[in-house]
């Protein structure tokens, strides 16, 4: 039987995982490897997700786990929506606010620190919820899916883009997922849609975008190669990064994508009227 101590331990482990994930995505290394948009496909895929969600001017959109605000600012500019972004990382939120100010959309793109599993918003506050490459990192996906449902108005849409994995994966891929602890809990496509359905959503469409993941992994491989050359020439220092291990992991990731063990997908669902 689970004791109070077990419950406290699980909560503290989950808290550590979120902090660890936020810290990883606040680091200069992540920005160096991934650029400003921390998801495969970048803003092109965000635009596609925005169109799938039918975003229009003045729509209230919540970007859950918004990172440094790249998507939220883009949606405020491209679709002229009113966007609220939340992220677990304090520094990410600060960077997102600065970006919105620099791009003169701070009246339409606002940010605050928050947890996807306990959203700091009232029921039915939004027309749409977007969550890119982050659902896979949440320790309690059932709670987050329920929160997406709660903060959406009836008829509102949720759009998720995320890493997908095969049900059974090679030991090598298991090692890779464990290494990047944050994405270790990526689900199968059916797993994601089941989580949304269980929360009350009707799943409208699913699009596989493995090509975007392949492109991102390739970009990381090229950057690691460049970093290796620069460090050998003593023009760059990357303390704390084992370049050899990082290159091996990037190669395993590429093999997993090519074998279809790891993929990327867009999923849109609706809160029924
Ligand atoms: C892969 S990044 C994606 C960032 C952004 N959505 C994008 O596509 O650029 C994952 C983000 O999830 C955030 N995060 C992780 N757990 C979270 C949680 N429980 N609540 C809110 N944000 C969380 C991290 O801080 C990080 O910014």
py3Dmol code that shows the C-alpha trace and the ligand (Angstrom):
import py3Dmol

protein = """\
ATOM      1  CA  UNK A   1       0.000   0.000   0.000  1.00  0.00           C
ATOM      2  CA  UNK A   2       1.326   3.503  -0.877  1.00  0.00           C
ATOM      3  CA  UNK A   3       2.226   5.532   2.204  1.00  0.00           C
ATOM      4  CA  UNK A   4       2.276   9.316   2.660  1.00  0.00           C
ATOM      5  CA  UNK A   5       6.061   9.173   2.370  1.00  0.00           C
ATOM      6  CA  UNK A   6       5.770   7.386  -1.003  1.00  0.00           C
ATOM      7  CA  UNK A   7       3.404  10.096  -2.259  1.00  0.00           C
ATOM      8  CA  UNK A   8       5.738  12.868  -1.091  1.00  0.00           C
ATOM      9  CA  UNK A   9       8.715  11.101  -2.730  1.00  0.00           C
ATOM     10  CA  UNK A  10       6.869  10.743  -6.085  1.00  0.00           C
ATOM     11  CA  UNK A  11       5.832  14.429  -5.978  1.00  0.00           C
ATOM     12  CA  UNK A  12       9.379  15.539  -5.210  1.00  0.00           C
ATOM     13  CA  UNK A  13      10.804  13.301  -8.015  1.00  0.00           C
ATOM     14  CA  UNK A  14       8.270  14.781 -10.436  1.00  0.00           C
ATOM     15  CA  UNK A  15       9.164  18.316  -9.287  1.00  0.00           C
ATOM     16  CA  UNK A  16      12.855  17.569  -9.867  1.00  0.00           C
ATOM     17  CA  UNK A  17      12.109  16.259 -13.355  1.00  0.00           C
ATOM     18  CA  UNK A  18      10.250  19.456 -14.289  1.00  0.00           C
ATOM     19  CA  UNK A  19      13.027  21.652 -12.880  1.00  0.00           C
ATOM     20  CA  UNK A  20      15.686  19.587 -14.640  1.00  0.00           C
ATOM     21  CA  UNK A  21      13.782  19.856 -17.927  1.00  0.00           C
ATOM     22  CA  UNK A  22      13.273  23.624 -17.553  1.00  0.00           C
ATOM     23  CA  UNK A  23      16.979  24.092 -16.735  1.00  0.00           C
ATOM     24  CA  UNK A  24      17.992  22.075 -19.789  1.00  0.00           C
ATOM     25  CA  UNK A  25      15.845  24.249 -22.055  1.00  0.00           C
ATOM     26  CA  UNK A  26      17.128  27.451 -20.444  1.00  0.00           C
ATOM     27  CA  UNK A  27      20.754  26.589 -21.168  1.00  0.00           C
ATOM     28  CA  UNK A  28      22.918  28.291 -23.796  1.00  0.00           C
ATOM     29  CA  UNK A  29      23.856  24.834 -25.080  1.00  0.00           C
ATOM     30  CA  UNK A  30      20.233  24.043 -25.992  1.00  0.00           C
ATOM     31  CA  UNK A  31      19.905  27.385 -27.768  1.00  0.00           C
ATOM     32  CA  UNK A  32      23.159  26.687 -29.622  1.00  0.00           C
ATOM     33  CA  UNK A  33      21.983  23.230 -30.714  1.00  0.00           C
ATOM     34  CA  UNK A  34      18.310  23.924 -31.424  1.00  0.00           C
ATOM     35  CA  UNK A  35      18.074  27.657 -32.194  1.00  0.00           C
ATOM     36  CA  UNK A  36      15.162  29.725 -30.820  1.00  0.00           C
ATOM     37  CA  UNK A  37      12.338  27.285 -31.487  1.00  0.00           C
ATOM     38  CA  UNK A  38      12.721  24.183 -29.334  1.00  0.00           C
ATOM     39  CA  UNK A  39      10.673  21.829 -31.461  1.00  0.00           C
ATOM     40  CA  UNK A  40      11.110  19.995 -34.770  1.00  0.00           C
ATOM     41  CA  UNK A  41       9.803  21.914 -37.777  1.00  0.00           C
ATOM     42  CA  UNK A  42      10.227  25.293 -36.038  1.00  0.00           C
ATOM     43  CA  UNK A  43       7.765  28.058 -36.829  1.00  0.00           C
ATOM     44  CA  UNK A  44       6.729  26.408 -40.095  1.00  0.00           C
ATOM     45  CA  UNK A  45       5.146  23.561 -38.131  1.00  0.00           C
ATOM     46  CA  UNK A  46       3.724  26.069 -35.627  1.00  0.00           C
ATOM     47  CA  UNK A  47       2.051  27.858 -38.527  1.00  0.00           C
ATOM     48  CA  UNK A  48       0.597  24.557 -39.770  1.00  0.00           C
ATOM     49  CA  UNK A  49      -0.710  23.769 -36.272  1.00  0.00           C
ATOM     50  CA  UNK A  50      -2.190  27.286 -36.052  1.00  0.00           C
ATOM     51  CA  UNK A  51      -4.068  26.744 -39.329  1.00  0.00           C
ATOM     52  CA  UNK A  52      -5.288  23.311 -38.175  1.00  0.00           C
ATOM     53  CA  UNK A  53      -6.652  25.009 -35.028  1.00  0.00           C
ATOM     54  CA  UNK A  54      -8.367  27.705 -37.129  1.00  0.00           C
ATOM     55  CA  UNK A  55      -6.630  30.545 -35.228  1.00  0.00           C
ATOM     56  CA  UNK A  56      -8.018  33.992 -36.012  1.00  0.00           C
ATOM     57  CA  UNK A  57      -7.476  37.568 -34.746  1.00  0.00           C
ATOM     58  CA  UNK A  58      -8.510  38.157 -31.131  1.00  0.00           C
ATOM     59  CA  UNK A  59      -8.716  34.428 -30.334  1.00  0.00           C
ATOM     60  CA  UNK A  60      -7.427  33.728 -26.818  1.00  0.00           C
ATOM     61  CA  UNK A  61      -4.674  31.140 -27.074  1.00  0.00           C
ATOM     62  CA  UNK A  62      -2.714  29.459 -24.288  1.00  0.00           C
ATOM     63  CA  UNK A  63       0.782  28.211 -25.158  1.00  0.00           C
ATOM     64  CA  UNK A  64       1.605  25.584 -22.529  1.00  0.00           C
ATOM     65  CA  UNK A  65       5.377  25.173 -21.877  1.00  0.00           C
ATOM     66  CA  UNK A  66       6.146  28.138 -24.118  1.00  0.00           C
ATOM     67  CA  UNK A  67       9.937  28.016 -23.735  1.00  0.00           C
ATOM     68  CA  UNK A  68      11.460  31.375 -24.643  1.00  0.00           C
ATOM     69  CA  UNK A  69       8.216  32.643 -26.213  1.00  0.00           C
ATOM     70  CA  UNK A  70       9.118  32.152 -29.887  1.00  0.00           C
ATOM     71  CA  UNK A  71       5.795  30.469 -30.743  1.00  0.00           C
ATOM     72  CA  UNK A  72       3.624  32.819 -28.668  1.00  0.00           C
ATOM     73  CA  UNK A  73       5.157  35.930 -30.253  1.00  0.00           C
ATOM     74  CA  UNK A  74       4.803  34.369 -33.710  1.00  0.00           C
ATOM     75  CA  UNK A  75       1.094  33.584 -33.122  1.00  0.00           C
ATOM     76  CA  UNK A  76       0.479  37.116 -31.836  1.00  0.00           C
ATOM     77  CA  UNK A  77       2.063  38.541 -35.001  1.00  0.00           C
ATOM     78  CA  UNK A  78       0.936  36.041 -37.682  1.00  0.00           C
ATOM     79  CA  UNK A  79      -2.585  35.254 -36.510  1.00  0.00           C
ATOM     80  CA  UNK A  80      -3.064  38.407 -34.381  1.00  0.00           C
ATOM     81  CA  UNK A  81      -4.255  36.260 -31.471  1.00  0.00           C
ATOM     82  CA  UNK A  82      -4.086  37.182 -27.800  1.00  0.00           C
ATOM     83  CA  UNK A  83      -1.567  34.700 -26.493  1.00  0.00           C
ATOM     84  CA  UNK A  84      -0.719  33.684 -22.944  1.00  0.00           C
ATOM     85  CA  UNK A  85       2.392  31.594 -22.451  1.00  0.00           C
ATOM     86  CA  UNK A  86       3.325  29.641 -19.364  1.00  0.00           C
ATOM     87  CA  UNK A  87       6.538  27.785 -18.654  1.00  0.00           C
ATOM     88  CA  UNK A  88       8.046  26.065 -15.625  1.00  0.00           C
ATOM     89  CA  UNK A  89      11.381  27.868 -16.141  1.00  0.00           C
ATOM     90  CA  UNK A  90      11.671  31.343 -14.619  1.00  0.00           C
ATOM     91  CA  UNK A  91      14.412  32.371 -17.065  1.00  0.00           C
ATOM     92  CA  UNK A  92      12.371  31.166 -20.030  1.00  0.00           C
ATOM     93  CA  UNK A  93       9.465  33.367 -18.914  1.00  0.00           C
ATOM     94  CA  UNK A  94      11.785  36.382 -18.555  1.00  0.00           C
ATOM     95  CA  UNK A  95      13.256  35.743 -22.027  1.00  0.00           C
ATOM     96  CA  UNK A  96       9.733  35.390 -23.494  1.00  0.00           C
ATOM     97  CA  UNK A  97       8.641  38.740 -21.997  1.00  0.00           C
ATOM     98  CA  UNK A  98      11.738  40.460 -23.423  1.00  0.00           C
ATOM     99  CA  UNK A  99      11.099  38.960 -26.860  1.00  0.00           C
ATOM    100  CA  UNK A 100       7.464  40.171 -26.861  1.00  0.00           C
ATOM    101  CA  UNK A 101       8.614  43.677 -25.888  1.00  0.00           C
ATOM    102  CA  UNK A 102      11.356  43.737 -28.516  1.00  0.00           C
ATOM    103  CA  UNK A 103       8.816  42.674 -31.169  1.00  0.00           C
ATOM    104  CA  UNK A 104       6.209  45.190 -29.911  1.00  0.00           C
ATOM    105  CA  UNK A 105       3.541  42.578 -29.231  1.00  0.00           C
ATOM    106  CA  UNK A 106       3.678  42.639 -25.425  1.00  0.00           C
ATOM    107  CA  UNK A 107       0.037  43.800 -25.328  1.00  0.00           C
ATOM    108  CA  UNK A 108      -0.963  40.591 -27.187  1.00  0.00           C
ATOM    109  CA  UNK A 109       1.633  38.124 -25.832  1.00  0.00           C
ATOM    110  CA  UNK A 110       1.888  37.770 -22.065  1.00  0.00           C
ATOM    111  CA  UNK A 111       3.818  35.275 -19.996  1.00  0.00           C
ATOM    112  CA  UNK A 112       3.922  33.869 -16.510  1.00  0.00           C
ATOM    113  CA  UNK A 113       5.542  31.008 -14.676  1.00  0.00           C
ATOM    114  CA  UNK A 114       3.244  28.016 -14.327  1.00  0.00           C
ATOM    115  CA  UNK A 115       2.918  24.264 -14.237  1.00  0.00           C
ATOM    116  CA  UNK A 116       1.136  22.454 -17.077  1.00  0.00           C
ATOM    117  CA  UNK A 117      -0.366  20.073 -14.529  1.00  0.00           C
ATOM    118  CA  UNK A 118      -1.974  22.896 -12.550  1.00  0.00           C
ATOM    119  CA  UNK A 119      -2.674  25.790 -14.910  1.00  0.00           C
ATOM    120  CA  UNK A 120      -3.061  29.233 -13.296  1.00  0.00           C
ATOM    121  CA  UNK A 121      -6.198  30.114 -15.317  1.00  0.00           C
ATOM    122  CA  UNK A 122      -9.965  30.010 -14.837  1.00  0.00           C
ATOM    123  CA  UNK A 123     -12.213  27.378 -16.432  1.00  0.00           C
ATOM    124  CA  UNK A 124     -13.133  28.022 -20.104  1.00  0.00           C
ATOM    125  CA  UNK A 125     -10.688  30.964 -20.333  1.00  0.00           C
ATOM    126  CA  UNK A 126      -9.331  30.074 -23.804  1.00  0.00           C
ATOM    127  CA  UNK A 127     -10.437  29.413 -27.393  1.00  0.00           C
ATOM    128  CA  UNK A 128      -7.367  27.295 -28.102  1.00  0.00           C
ATOM    129  CA  UNK A 129      -4.513  25.571 -26.287  1.00  0.00           C
ATOM    130  CA  UNK A 130      -1.222  24.776 -27.992  1.00  0.00           C
ATOM    131  CA  UNK A 131       1.541  22.592 -26.574  1.00  0.00           C
ATOM    132  CA  UNK A 132       4.636  21.934 -28.676  1.00  0.00           C
ATOM    133  CA  UNK A 133       7.208  19.257 -27.913  1.00  0.00           C
ATOM    134  CA  UNK A 134       6.460  19.434 -24.199  1.00  0.00           C
ATOM    135  CA  UNK A 135       3.570  17.058 -23.390  1.00  0.00           C
ATOM    136  CA  UNK A 136       6.117  14.220 -23.583  1.00  0.00           C
ATOM    137  CA  UNK A 137       8.078  15.850 -20.741  1.00  0.00           C
ATOM    138  CA  UNK A 138       5.182  16.171 -18.264  1.00  0.00           C
ATOM    139  CA  UNK A 139       5.356  13.503 -15.547  1.00  0.00           C
ATOM    140  CA  UNK A 140       1.574  13.548 -15.029  1.00  0.00           C
ATOM    141  CA  UNK A 141       0.077  13.611 -18.527  1.00  0.00           C
ATOM    142  CA  UNK A 142      -3.417  12.706 -17.298  1.00  0.00           C
ATOM    143  CA  UNK A 143      -3.461  15.830 -15.105  1.00  0.00           C
ATOM    144  CA  UNK A 144      -2.160  18.080 -17.924  1.00  0.00           C
ATOM    145  CA  UNK A 145      -4.694  16.746 -20.458  1.00  0.00           C
ATOM    146  CA  UNK A 146      -7.481  17.426 -17.930  1.00  0.00           C
ATOM    147  CA  UNK A 147      -6.118  20.936 -17.387  1.00  0.00           C
ATOM    148  CA  UNK A 148      -6.113  21.616 -21.155  1.00  0.00           C
ATOM    149  CA  UNK A 149      -9.767  20.501 -21.188  1.00  0.00           C
ATOM    150  CA  UNK A 150     -10.699  22.614 -18.156  1.00  0.00           C
ATOM    151  CA  UNK A 151      -9.240  25.925 -19.415  1.00  0.00           C
ATOM    152  CA  UNK A 152     -10.789  25.558 -22.900  1.00  0.00           C
ATOM    153  CA  UNK A 153     -14.273  26.842 -23.699  1.00  0.00           C
ATOM    154  CA  UNK A 154     -16.743  24.367 -25.182  1.00  0.00           C
ATOM    155  CA  UNK A 155     -15.959  23.972 -28.894  1.00  0.00           C
ATOM    156  CA  UNK A 156     -12.358  25.116 -28.239  1.00  0.00           C
ATOM    157  CA  UNK A 157      -9.425  23.238 -29.755  1.00  0.00           C
ATOM    158  CA  UNK A 158      -6.185  21.811 -28.457  1.00  0.00           C
ATOM    159  CA  UNK A 159      -3.161  21.343 -30.737  1.00  0.00           C
ATOM    160  CA  UNK A 160      -0.260  19.220 -29.653  1.00  0.00           C
ATOM    161  CA  UNK A 161       2.938  18.536 -31.550  1.00  0.00           C
ATOM    162  CA  UNK A 162       5.186  15.963 -29.974  1.00  0.00           C
ATOM    163  CA  UNK A 163       7.725  13.186 -30.139  1.00  0.00           C
ATOM    164  CA  UNK A 164       6.269   9.748 -30.716  1.00  0.00           C
ATOM    165  CA  UNK A 165       7.868   6.391 -30.072  1.00  0.00           C
ATOM    166  CA  UNK A 166       7.133   2.847 -31.093  1.00  0.00           C
ATOM    167  CA  UNK A 167       5.586   0.587 -28.436  1.00  0.00           C
ATOM    168  CA  UNK A 168       8.712  -1.569 -28.262  1.00  0.00           C
ATOM    169  CA  UNK A 169      12.034   0.093 -28.964  1.00  0.00           C
ATOM    170  CA  UNK A 170      15.631  -1.084 -29.257  1.00  0.00           C
ATOM    171  CA  UNK A 171      17.871  -1.062 -26.175  1.00  0.00           C
ATOM    172  CA  UNK A 172      19.902   1.633 -27.903  1.00  0.00           C
ATOM    173  CA  UNK A 173      16.863   3.910 -28.209  1.00  0.00           C
ATOM    174  CA  UNK A 174      15.890   3.173 -24.606  1.00  0.00           C
ATOM    175  CA  UNK A 175      19.392   4.316 -23.627  1.00  0.00           C
ATOM    176  CA  UNK A 176      18.993   7.480 -25.694  1.00  0.00           C
ATOM    177  CA  UNK A 177      15.609   8.295 -24.143  1.00  0.00           C
ATOM    178  CA  UNK A 178      17.000   7.700 -20.660  1.00  0.00           C
ATOM    179  CA  UNK A 179      20.001   9.937 -21.446  1.00  0.00           C
ATOM    180  CA  UNK A 180      17.746  12.854 -22.373  1.00  0.00           C
ATOM    181  CA  UNK A 181      15.613  12.163 -19.284  1.00  0.00           C
ATOM    182  CA  UNK A 182      13.196  14.867 -20.269  1.00  0.00           C
ATOM    183  CA  UNK A 183      11.838  13.063 -23.323  1.00  0.00           C
ATOM    184  CA  UNK A 184      12.069   9.597 -21.793  1.00  0.00           C
ATOM    185  CA  UNK A 185       8.306   9.476 -21.360  1.00  0.00           C
ATOM    186  CA  UNK A 186       7.422  10.129 -25.029  1.00  0.00           C
ATOM    187  CA  UNK A 187       4.299   8.091 -25.943  1.00  0.00           C
ATOM    188  CA  UNK A 188       3.044   6.216 -28.956  1.00  0.00           C
ATOM    189  CA  UNK A 189       0.657   8.164 -31.195  1.00  0.00           C
ATOM    190  CA  UNK A 190      -2.212   6.035 -29.861  1.00  0.00           C
ATOM    191  CA  UNK A 191      -1.023   6.790 -26.330  1.00  0.00           C
ATOM    192  CA  UNK A 192      -1.374  10.556 -26.896  1.00  0.00           C
ATOM    193  CA  UNK A 193      -4.786  10.312 -28.536  1.00  0.00           C
ATOM    194  CA  UNK A 194      -6.012   8.021 -25.730  1.00  0.00           C
ATOM    195  CA  UNK A 195      -4.874  10.567 -23.115  1.00  0.00           C
ATOM    196  CA  UNK A 196      -6.819  13.304 -24.919  1.00  0.00           C
ATOM    197  CA  UNK A 197      -9.943  11.147 -25.332  1.00  0.00           C
ATOM    198  CA  UNK A 198      -9.823  10.122 -21.661  1.00  0.00           C
ATOM    199  CA  UNK A 199      -9.754  13.821 -20.720  1.00  0.00           C
ATOM    200  CA  UNK A 200     -12.999  14.330 -22.721  1.00  0.00           C
ATOM    201  CA  UNK A 201     -11.672  15.541 -26.104  1.00  0.00           C
ATOM    202  CA  UNK A 202     -12.775  14.408 -29.552  1.00  0.00           C
ATOM    203  CA  UNK A 203      -9.686  13.818 -31.683  1.00  0.00           C
ATOM    204  CA  UNK A 204     -10.099  15.585 -35.061  1.00  0.00           C
ATOM    205  CA  UNK A 205      -6.847  15.071 -36.940  1.00  0.00           C
ATOM    206  CA  UNK A 206      -3.422  13.554 -36.690  1.00  0.00           C
ATOM    207  CA  UNK A 207      -0.486  14.324 -39.005  1.00  0.00           C
ATOM    208  CA  UNK A 208       2.818  12.514 -38.928  1.00  0.00           C
ATOM    209  CA  UNK A 209       5.840  14.825 -39.441  1.00  0.00           C
ATOM    210  CA  UNK A 210       8.830  12.526 -38.995  1.00  0.00           C
ATOM    211  CA  UNK A 211      10.679  14.514 -41.677  1.00  0.00           C
ATOM    212  CA  UNK A 212      10.772  17.537 -39.328  1.00  0.00           C
ATOM    213  CA  UNK A 213      12.379  15.430 -36.589  1.00  0.00           C
ATOM    214  CA  UNK A 214      14.918  14.011 -39.029  1.00  0.00           C
ATOM    215  CA  UNK A 215      15.836  17.543 -40.097  1.00  0.00           C
ATOM    216  CA  UNK A 216      16.249  18.664 -36.490  1.00  0.00           C
ATOM    217  CA  UNK A 217      18.455  15.704 -35.533  1.00  0.00           C
ATOM    218  CA  UNK A 218      20.548  16.370 -38.626  1.00  0.00           C
ATOM    219  CA  UNK A 219      20.905  20.029 -37.656  1.00  0.00           C
ATOM    220  CA  UNK A 220      22.093  18.955 -34.179  1.00  0.00           C
ATOM    221  CA  UNK A 221      24.622  16.569 -35.745  1.00  0.00           C
ATOM    222  CA  UNK A 222      26.028  19.337 -37.968  1.00  0.00           C
ATOM    223  CA  UNK A 223      26.252  21.714 -34.985  1.00  0.00           C
ATOM    224  CA  UNK A 224      28.034  19.088 -32.873  1.00  0.00           C
ATOM    225  CA  UNK A 225      30.508  18.518 -35.673  1.00  0.00           C
ATOM    226  CA  UNK A 226      31.122  22.270 -35.928  1.00  0.00           C
ATOM    227  CA  UNK A 227      31.504  22.469 -32.143  1.00  0.00           C
ATOM    228  CA  UNK A 228      34.052  19.644 -32.212  1.00  0.00           C
ATOM    229  CA  UNK A 229      36.156  21.455 -34.807  1.00  0.00           C
ATOM    230  CA  UNK A 230      35.914  24.753 -32.907  1.00  0.00           C
ATOM    231  CA  UNK A 231      36.901  23.161 -29.585  1.00  0.00           C
ATOM    232  CA  UNK A 232      39.862  21.423 -31.246  1.00  0.00           C
ATOM    233  CA  UNK A 233      40.929  24.813 -32.641  1.00  0.00           C
ATOM    234  CA  UNK A 234      40.433  26.130 -29.073  1.00  0.00           C
ATOM    235  CA  UNK A 235      37.943  28.718 -30.376  1.00  0.00           C
ATOM    236  CA  UNK A 236      35.053  27.333 -28.319  1.00  0.00           C
ATOM    237  CA  UNK A 237      34.690  25.867 -24.831  1.00  0.00           C
ATOM    238  CA  UNK A 238      31.765  23.654 -23.906  1.00  0.00           C
ATOM    239  CA  UNK A 239      32.322  22.757 -20.255  1.00  0.00           C
ATOM    240  CA  UNK A 240      30.236  19.855 -19.021  1.00  0.00           C
ATOM    241  CA  UNK A 241      29.448  18.518 -22.503  1.00  0.00           C
ATOM    242  CA  UNK A 242      30.893  15.151 -23.522  1.00  0.00           C
ATOM    243  CA  UNK A 243      30.990  15.799 -27.271  1.00  0.00           C
ATOM    244  CA  UNK A 244      31.782  12.158 -28.077  1.00  0.00           C
ATOM    245  CA  UNK A 245      28.741  10.906 -26.146  1.00  0.00           C
ATOM    246  CA  UNK A 246      26.537  13.643 -27.617  1.00  0.00           C
ATOM    247  CA  UNK A 247      27.568  12.670 -31.162  1.00  0.00           C
ATOM    248  CA  UNK A 248      26.908   8.975 -30.475  1.00  0.00           C
ATOM    249  CA  UNK A 249      23.445   9.805 -29.093  1.00  0.00           C
ATOM    250  CA  UNK A 250      22.633  12.044 -32.082  1.00  0.00           C
ATOM    251  CA  UNK A 251      23.630   9.183 -34.402  1.00  0.00           C
ATOM    252  CA  UNK A 252      21.399   6.727 -32.470  1.00  0.00           C
ATOM    253  CA  UNK A 253      18.546   9.250 -32.652  1.00  0.00           C
ATOM    254  CA  UNK A 254      18.962   9.508 -36.431  1.00  0.00           C
ATOM    255  CA  UNK A 255      18.964   5.705 -36.767  1.00  0.00           C
ATOM    256  CA  UNK A 256      15.800   5.507 -34.621  1.00  0.00           C
ATOM    257  CA  UNK A 257      14.029   8.115 -36.768  1.00  0.00           C
ATOM    258  CA  UNK A 258      15.019   6.364 -39.993  1.00  0.00           C
ATOM    259  CA  UNK A 259      13.776   3.015 -38.614  1.00  0.00           C
ATOM    260  CA  UNK A 260      10.489   4.627 -37.581  1.00  0.00           C
ATOM    261  CA  UNK A 261      11.085   3.982 -33.861  1.00  0.00           C
ATOM    262  CA  UNK A 262      11.017   7.680 -33.080  1.00  0.00           C
ATOM    263  CA  UNK A 263       8.776  10.191 -34.852  1.00  0.00           C
ATOM    264  CA  UNK A 264       6.977  13.516 -34.593  1.00  0.00           C
ATOM    265  CA  UNK A 265       3.259  14.207 -34.914  1.00  0.00           C
ATOM    266  CA  UNK A 266       0.654  16.962 -34.814  1.00  0.00           C
ATOM    267  CA  UNK A 267      -2.621  16.154 -33.072  1.00  0.00           C
ATOM    268  CA  UNK A 268      -5.720  18.374 -32.978  1.00  0.00           C
ATOM    269  CA  UNK A 269      -8.708  17.715 -30.734  1.00  0.00           C
ATOM    270  CA  UNK A 270     -11.881  19.541 -29.707  1.00  0.00           C
ATOM    271  CA  UNK A 271     -13.740  20.023 -26.422  1.00  0.00           C
ATOM    272  CA  UNK A 272     -17.262  18.960 -27.433  1.00  0.00           C
ATOM    273  CA  UNK A 273     -20.080  21.520 -27.343  1.00  0.00           C
TER     274      UNK A 273
END
"""
ligand_1 = """\
27
LIG
C 11.236 21.085 -25.671
S 10.894 22.558 -24.802
C 9.594 23.216 -25.836
C 9.443 24.702 -25.676
C 8.445 25.362 -26.641
N 7.135 24.776 -26.559
C 8.950 25.309 -28.057
O 8.451 24.499 -28.838
O 9.884 26.059 -28.380
C 10.004 21.959 -23.376
C 9.575 23.087 -22.443
O 8.706 22.524 -21.449
C 8.883 23.269 -20.240
N 8.273 22.473 -19.167
C 8.643 21.239 -18.750
N 7.792 20.796 -17.799
C 6.855 21.760 -17.629
C 5.697 21.878 -16.813
N 5.332 20.904 -15.975
N 4.952 22.998 -16.908
C 5.308 24.000 -17.752
N 6.400 23.948 -18.543
C 7.161 22.829 -18.504
C 10.386 23.455 -20.193
O 10.764 24.493 -19.318
C 10.706 23.766 -21.662
O 10.672 25.147 -21.912
"""
view = py3Dmol.view(width=600, height=400)
view.addModel(protein, "pdb")
view.setStyle({"model": 0}, {"cartoon": {"style": "trace"}})
view.addModel(ligand_1, "xyz")
view.setStyle({"model": 1}, {"stick": {}})
view.zoomTo()
view.show()
